[in-house]
Amino acid sequence: MKINRIYLRKDELLKMAEAERAFVLLAGHMQNELNSLNKVFVGCLHSSSLNRTSTIESFANGAQAMIYARILAGKLCEAWEALQKAFFGTVLSKRVEPKLHPVAQDALKKIKSYFSKSNSIFRVRHSFAFHYSIEEFNTHWEEALDEQTTEFIILGGTVGNNLYLAAELVANTALLNGINSSDKAEALHTFYDDVQSTVSNFQKFFEGAILAILEEQLGYSCLEMNGREEEIFPVHSLSEVTIPFFFKPDVD
């Protein structure tokens, strides 16, 4: 894989308008977080779907995928909130939007449309991402654990390999009930689809906005920026990456 390391001098950054410079740095940070969390989420999904895993391993991997999906949903909601202040709340929006590449313009349009109405990501953010809701666990635990005997804890021999399975069943039941209480399978599909499509739209928008602002502020194309091409050798494609829940303990 060929990468191009782009450099900017500090004096070039100092010449940029404060709002533009702050947004470019913030947008880059949010893009990095969304990219990284999404890769972990996808890796957990891959592990969950592997045919060679046992039933309990697949179940644990699925529970782990939901953990990262909830965190990712929370970050997507925070990214939208950040745009209100750092992009739409300044002159940036009116000036930059017309200069965006059509792909980035379309992505921003879809982001606006999604967050302009009730959505699964917003509901998840307030009780299951960065805030814990004891009320949700009190309300939904009986439905989630409807058997007389519940597999409560899976002990994997080391602290990091233990899974409190009942707790995840309750959390996921509460989350899915908030999306579609009559059809849990459809609720899960909606949630996963919303997370993946919204991540993609933010990625396209951030890439386009960062390039558009830099070119406007610096007065030349990003293709003309100082850069250094390097070759790196990633071992796996994203479709090959798996992140299981259970790991062999390290041996000293």
Secondary structure, DSSP 4 states (H G I P E B T S, - for coil): -EEEEE---HHHHHHS-HHHHHHHHHHHHHHHHHHHHHHHHHHHHHHHH-TTS-HHHHHHHHHHHHHHHHHHHHHHHHHHHHHHHHTTTSTHHHHHGGGS-HHHHHHHHHHHHHHTS--HHHHHIIIIISS--HHHHHHHHHHHT-SSS----B--SSGGG-B-HHHHHHHHHHHHHHHHTT-HHHHHHHHHHHHHHHHHHHHHHHHHHHHHHHHHHHSS-GGGS-EEEEE---S--GGG----S--PPP--
